């Protein structure tokens, strides 16, 4: 294996200069164009770092769920999840975050880097009420850099082509994964994967918010 161990060695593999547009597209705030992309996005991935390592967490809701306080501040409700709290605990130790927004049908993705804090302010949480439920906290993001990523990855993946969607029956279900993992651990009772899969759709529906 030819391991790359220096910036110089890496640069030698990519001799072409950075395109001017790749630099010009990065700004330190959310302008009107970038705001339109965030407002249209129902899904982003949140990257954090903490004492137990890195975390990359999916976040999704109806478009517009990420709101703007101003051009330097984003507000994100923390909706119900598995209560591992990996991302939130990481933010407490290291406020630096990265976000990658996707918009269905749109080739470019949007990257936002900055710092975050967690707020349980009742008035702020009240702004994000959904189905009669409030988020436990709101992630308040101070924006440091914003830029779009070109569409090559999405085009190569053919991501928005409905005909490429995978039949779920071809892949292991959540219950099957849990059953097989617990079956290998003599200290844990084997999981009833079939019952888990059967109850999962209604459980997800009942606990979205």
Secondary structure, DSSP 8 states (H G I E B T S, - for coil): -----SHHHHHHH--S---HHHHHT-BSS--HHHHHHHHH-SEEEEEEEETTEEEEEEEE-STT-EEEEETTEEEEE-----S--HHHHHHHH--EEEEEEE-TT-S-EEEEEEEEEEE--HHHHHTT-BTTB--S-EEEEEEEEEEEE-THHHHHHTTT-GGG---GGGS--HHHHHHHHHHT-TTS----HHHHHHHHHHHHHHT--
